[in-house]
Amino acid sequence: MRIDYPPPQPHGEIRQLLPDFFCVPGTVKLAPAVVINRNMGIVRWGDDLTLVNPLRLRPHQEEKLQDLGKLRHAIRLGYYHGCDDLYYRDRFALTFWRQANSSFYPPSADRLLREGGDCPVPGGRFVEFSRSRYPEAALWIPYSGGLLLCCDALQYWQTWRGCNWWGRNLLRFAGFRRGMQVAPSWRARMTPQGCDPLHWLEADFQRLLALPFFHFLGAHGDFCVDNAYDNVAAAVARAYPDIDRAA
């Protein structure tokens, strides 16, 4: 049976951000006239590659990706991401990781992503947003003093590169600003109706802040290098003013 995988969307070249960590800046079309950026992280361990928040590449860049190592794993960290996951699983016969109910896009999980469970990156840890309405997780890996990879929950915007005029203004209208932030639209969507958005998810962010990290990359926005922990802590404190007093 022939499967019509989504074609590659406009994207940049593979960039090395840290030793054995790479990124591809890409785009996603939210509506016919609305385009924003999205990022794929590439983690290398020995000769093995793990794709985080995968996005499909043009053939030339896909060849360069294979030059980096053997594609072994792909990880979906957010519920509304994953349109290219099936392509990678079928094309490269890799092991696909996602949370149990993160099924907005196919395929089903080869391995379930669980906090405290196995991780395809040696020494890495998953943190699940256990109280969110829809599955969301983060991945911490012990590279270069600690690297935190997220999907939609945390975003760091220094530029609006990869966003068209409509995309930039949609983000601004939704409350996004330059710098690190708990994504306002994500927080509203993930807080159940009738629950207080100023408190509902703060325990999940507390567990995230228990991890040491210097660097950060989300599925949208820019790479934050060296001072990511302080930026994340400040963003979480703005979103959840009582977090230091949370149980």
C-alpha positions as CSV (number, residue, x, y, z in Angstrom):
1,M,0.0,0.0,0.0
2,R,1.3,3.4,-1.0
3,I,1.4,6.0,1.8
4,D,1.3,9.7,1.0
5,Y,3.7,11.0,3.6
6,P,3.6,14.8,4.1
7,P,6.3,16.3,1.8
8,P,9.3,18.2,3.3
9,Q,8.4,21.8,4.3
10,P,11.0,24.6,3.9
11,H,13.9,24.2,6.2
12,G,17.5,25.1,6.7
13,E,20.7,23.0,6.9
14,I,21.9,20.8,9.7
15,R,23.7,22.9,12.3
16,Q,26.0,21.7,15.1
17,L,25.1,23.4,18.3
18,L,27.1,21.3,20.8
19,P,29.5,18.4,20.6
20,D,27.2,15.5,19.3
21,F,24.1,17.7,19.3
22,F,22.7,19.2,16.1
23,C,19.6,21.0,15.0
24,V,17.6,21.6,11.8
25,P,15.5,24.7,11.7
26,G,12.4,24.1,9.8
27,T,8.8,25.4,9.3
28,V,5.3,24.3,9.8
29,K,2.1,25.7,8.2
30,L,-0.6,26.3,10.8
31,A,-3.1,27.6,8.3
32,P,-3.0,28.4,4.6
33,A,-1.3,31.8,5.2
34,V,0.3,31.2,8.6
35,V,3.9,29.7,8.9
36,I,6.0,29.5,12.0
37,N,9.3,27.8,12.7
38,R,9.9,24.4,14.2
39,N,13.1,22.6,15.2
40,M,14.3,19.1,15.0
41,G,17.0,18.1,17.5
42,I,19.6,15.4,16.6
43,V,21.4,13.7,19.4
44,R,24.5,11.6,18.6
45,W,25.8,8.9,20.9
46,G,28.7,7.0,19.3
47,D,27.4,6.2,15.8
48,D,23.7,6.2,16.8
49,L,21.4,9.1,16.1
50,T,18.2,10.0,18.0
51,L,15.8,12.5,16.4
52,V,13.8,14.7,18.7
53,N,10.6,16.3,17.4
54,P,11.4,14.9,13.9
55,L,10.8,16.9,10.7
56,R,11.2,15.5,7.2
57,L,14.2,16.8,5.2
58,R,14.9,17.4,1.6
59,P,16.8,14.5,0.0
60,H,20.2,16.3,0.0
61,Q,19.9,17.2,3.7
62,E,18.6,13.7,4.5
63,E,21.8,12.3,3.0
64,K,23.8,14.7,5.2
65,L,21.8,13.5,8.2
66,Q,22.8,9.9,7.4
67,D,26.4,11.0,7.2
68,L,26.3,11.9,10.8
69,G,25.5,8.3,11.9
70,K,22.9,5.6,12.0
71,L,19.3,6.6,12.6
72,R,18.2,4.5,15.6
73,H,15.5,6.3,17.5
74,A,12.9,9.1,17.0
75,I,11.1,10.8,20.0
76,R,7.8,12.7,20.0
77,L,7.6,15.1,22.9
78,G,4.4,16.8,22.2
79,Y,0.8,15.7,21.4
80,Y,0.2,18.0,18.4
81,H,3.6,17.2,16.8
82,G,4.5,14.2,14.8
83,C,3.3,14.6,11.2
84,D,6.7,13.3,9.9
85,D,7.1,10.5,12.5
86,L,5.6,7.8,10.4
87,Y,7.9,8.6,7.4
88,Y,11.0,8.2,9.6
89,R,9.8,5.0,11.2
90,D,9.0,3.4,7.8
91,R,12.0,4.8,5.9
92,F,14.7,4.0,8.4
93,A,13.1,1.2,10.5
94,L,14.1,3.1,13.7
95,T,12.6,2.7,17.1
96,F,9.8,5.3,17.7
97,W,9.1,6.6,21.2
98,R,6.1,8.5,22.4
99,Q,3.8,8.8,25.4
100,A,0.9,6.3,25.8
101,N,-1.8,8.6,24.6
102,S,0.1,10.8,22.2
103,S,-1.8,9.6,19.2
104,F,-2.8,12.7,17.3
105,Y,-0.5,11.4,14.5
106,P,0.5,7.9,13.7
107,P,2.4,5.6,14.2
108,S,1.9,3.7,17.5
109,A,4.8,3.6,19.8
110,D,7.6,1.0,19.5
111,R,8.7,2.1,23.0
112,L,6.6,4.1,25.5
113,L,8.1,7.3,26.8
114,R,7.8,7.2,30.6
115,E,9.2,9.3,33.4
116,G,11.7,7.2,35.2
117,G,11.7,4.7,32.4
118,D,14.2,3.8,29.7
119,C,15.8,6.5,27.5
120,P,17.4,5.9,24.1
121,V,20.2,8.4,25.1
122,P,22.5,6.9,27.8
123,G,22.2,8.9,31.0
124,G,19.1,10.8,29.7
125,R,15.8,11.3,31.5
126,F,12.3,12.0,30.5
127,V,10.1,14.3,32.5
128,E,6.3,14.0,31.8
129,F,3.8,16.8,32.3
130,S,1.7,14.5,34.4
131,R,-1.3,16.9,34.9
132,S,-1.7,18.3,31.4
133,R,-4.8,17.6,29.4
134,Y,-2.8,16.2,26.5
135,P,0.6,14.4,26.6
136,E,3.7,16.5,26.8
137,A,7.2,15.6,27.9
138,A,10.7,16.9,28.1
139,L,14.1,15.2,27.6
140,W,17.2,15.9,29.6
141,I,20.5,14.6,28.5
142,P,23.9,15.0,30.2
143,Y,25.6,16.8,27.3
144,S,27.9,19.8,27.9
145,G,26.6,20.4,31.5
146,G,23.1,19.4,30.7
147,L,20.8,20.0,27.8
148,L,17.0,20.3,28.1
149,L,14.8,19.5,25.0
150,C,11.1,20.4,25.0
151,C,8.3,20.6,22.6
152,D,5.7,23.3,23.1
153,A,5.7,24.0,26.9
154,L,8.8,26.1,27.0
155,Q,9.9,28.3,24.1
156,Y,12.9,30.7,23.6
157,W,12.4,33.3,21.0
158,Q,15.3,35.6,20.0
159,T,14.2,36.2,16.4
160,W,11.1,35.4,14.4
161,R,13.2,33.6,11.8
162,G,11.1,30.9,10.0
163,C,7.9,32.8,10.6
164,N,6.1,34.7,7.9
165,W,4.3,38.0,8.6
166,W,1.0,36.2,9.6
167,G,2.9,33.7,11.8
168,R,4.9,36.4,13.7
169,N,1.7,38.4,14.4
170,L,-0.3,35.3,15.4
171,L,2.4,34.5,18.0
172,R,2.5,38.1,19.3
173,F,-1.3,38.1,19.5
174,A,-1.2,34.8,21.5
175,G,1.1,36.4,24.0
176,F,4.6,35.3,22.8
177,R,7.4,37.7,23.4
178,R,11.2,37.6,22.9
179,G,13.1,35.5,25.5
180,M,12.2,32.4,27.4
181,Q,8.6,31.7,28.3
182,V,6.1,29.1,29.3
183,A,4.0,29.2,26.1
184,P,0.8,31.0,27.0
185,S,-1.4,29.2,24.4
186,W,0.1,25.8,25.5
187,R,-0.6,26.5,29.2
188,A,-4.2,27.5,28.4
189,R,-4.8,24.4,26.3
190,M,-3.2,22.0,28.8
191,T,-5.0,23.3,31.9
192,P,-8.3,21.4,32.3
193,Q,-11.4,23.5,32.3
194,G,-12.3,24.8,35.7
195,C,-8.7,24.5,37.0
196,D,-6.5,27.4,38.0
197,P,-3.8,28.0,35.3
198,L,-1.6,29.8,37.8
199,H,-1.2,26.6,39.8
200,W,-2.3,23.5,37.9
201,L,1.0,22.6,36.2
202,E,3.5,24.1,38.6
203,A,4.5,20.8,40.2
204,D,5.6,19.5,36.8
205,F,7.8,22.5,36.2
206,Q,9.3,22.0,39.7
207,R,10.4,18.5,38.7
208,L,11.9,20.0,35.5
209,L,13.8,22.6,37.5
210,A,15.3,19.9,39.7
211,L,17.5,18.9,36.8
212,P,20.8,20.7,36.0
213,F,21.1,22.2,32.5
214,F,22.9,24.9,30.8
215,H,21.4,24.6,27.3
216,F,17.8,24.5,25.9
217,L,16.0,23.8,22.6
218,G,12.3,23.7,22.1
219,A,10.3,22.6,19.1
220,H,9.7,26.3,18.3
221,G,12.0,29.3,18.7
222,D,15.8,29.5,19.1
223,F,18.6,27.7,20.8
224,C,19.4,29.0,24.3
225,V,23.1,28.3,25.2
226,D,24.9,28.5,28.5
227,N,22.4,30.3,30.7
228,A,19.2,28.3,29.9
229,Y,18.5,27.2,33.5
230,D,18.3,30.8,34.8
231,N,16.1,31.8,31.8
232,V,13.8,28.8,32.4
233,A,13.6,29.4,36.1
234,A,12.7,33.0,35.5
235,A,10.0,32.1,32.9
236,V,8.5,29.5,35.2
237,A,8.4,32.0,38.1
238,R,6.6,34.5,35.9
239,A,4.0,32.0,34.9
240,Y,3.6,30.4,38.3
241,P,4.3,33.2,40.9
242,D,3.7,30.8,43.9
243,I,5.9,28.0,42.6
244,D,8.5,28.3,45.4
245,R,5.7,27.7,47.9
246,A,4.2,24.8,46.0
247,A,3.9,21.5,47.8
